[in-house]
């Protein structure tokens, strides 16, 4: 063996590199030893065919690439870099192998680049106290991710481009801090990323203490100023106080107060009323204080659900505030109608059969993948704002996918896969899929529920729909009569349910008056119920115009409106009857009846539902925790105030979007349409957030967007 001194060896390597670059790799300094590796023929050539010039042809997809073997590697690696289209047919094992090659090459380049910064003058020999074997070992500094996750071997950062590396860092932030994935859909998420990108490298985010103090106070002040600006319109439009009630898993009665007007809805505060929930006097005092917060002269109505001591509180408000109405929640009533529909024997049986199909598919990964292929990536399950809404939406989707589901269960892919084709569940599913009675029941269930789902969409989401609820319910009832024109018994079953809920829970004089003042109803010759609601309209006028002086000319003004004379009869007013909102129509064209105009705008500007936004129940549980000290409680109250008002603001901005107000984007994987177990474990969402919502069937699991339990601390408090 020929020995060289270290210096001569280094010089020889330099000369070899300059004259035989194709055969040598760059030098790599490992500890105190330089190692030169001779590059052999690139193994990636077995996956390509060399063409003339610098062109290569991929053996997998037959694509011709310019740039030689380097471009081919990025093509086979399927990494979005170098401007190379990824190969669509390459095997996964080849992709992994090529990625490792690229990663190794990048690592060598980085080491070589850092080494060049130092002047190569001499090579030190190993210290005397280090054994020769240890001197040959690679000395590497663990990465920050390895320090945080010592038992996890992360993907080599050098194998990722800048876009992927940024996404990976964001993903780790979500995972480590248990952040709900749906946060990535919010506008503030992208705004944050854009703002950080503009700051450039080296940006340092605010500390925990700065977030908790400076920025919390600043953003809360901004939110309060916004609410003050909205209050200015209340003198014209009035406002609605929404009292949204629920019971948590500790049987605490919690009330969330919101205030709504045409511009937007604001979250006001959350109150733990457990100690006096059944005490009419204490509840009345609570409502008195909230009314005073907004000014009794500004409040047109208060919406509360049936979980209250409804009669006692309502009577107190009606007796003490002569111009304020108390109305039921239209969405809650519609949900109860759908719930009663689902309890009809044949409808319930249809749901159970459909759930057999969905549970089989969603509890088998290969079946779920097969279903997605046949449906073009569409899901079968839809998650609505309540359990009943979810059921009818899911049945509607399954009905739409009927032909594709039949095709799937009869396909060779299904029949030849022994992992699920011969299971008992699959046999049951095939039997249901081939059952014409099931599909007829599904069609019927969808037909009777869809009109009421449409009404629910119109009245939910914070829109001023009080002028439409009467007509919408009337049309929904007519649709049932039309559908069951040849089946009087079924028609009676469903109409009795609707009439009972409408009579006992939904009908309000304010709804009738709003319908009478709605120009799209008043001037529609097909509307037949105007006469029947006129009495309620006059009662509302007497309440809002209590003195003879205030209603001196009201009769003439009503005549002017109903006969469409004056400005009511101009071409612009007639063209806008069915186009603009009723409140805006009165503001623009109601000058011929100024007193009636003021009343109409206040009435028609109100909402008729408490279903105004997606609720995050665990945050309210955190607020009312008995273990919190005063400072933490105040801080968390501020955080929830900001959080919900940001959500409401986002909802207001997206009113014109195609988003369904009664449906959520994410599938509830604990719903009865997915879960196979009839007795869910205590760790599941329903048990975590509670289900005892008096008088309501709200799906609390869906109102909580978080994927963690109520015991997980929110905002780090």
Order of alpha helices (4+ residues) and beta strands (2+ residues): alpha-beta-beta-beta-beta-beta-alpha-alpha-alpha-alpha-alpha-alpha-alpha-alpha-beta-beta-beta-alpha-beta-alpha-beta-alpha-alpha-alpha-beta-alpha-alpha-alpha-alpha-alpha-alpha-alpha-alpha-alpha-alpha-alpha-alpha-alpha-alpha-alpha-alpha-beta-alpha-alpha
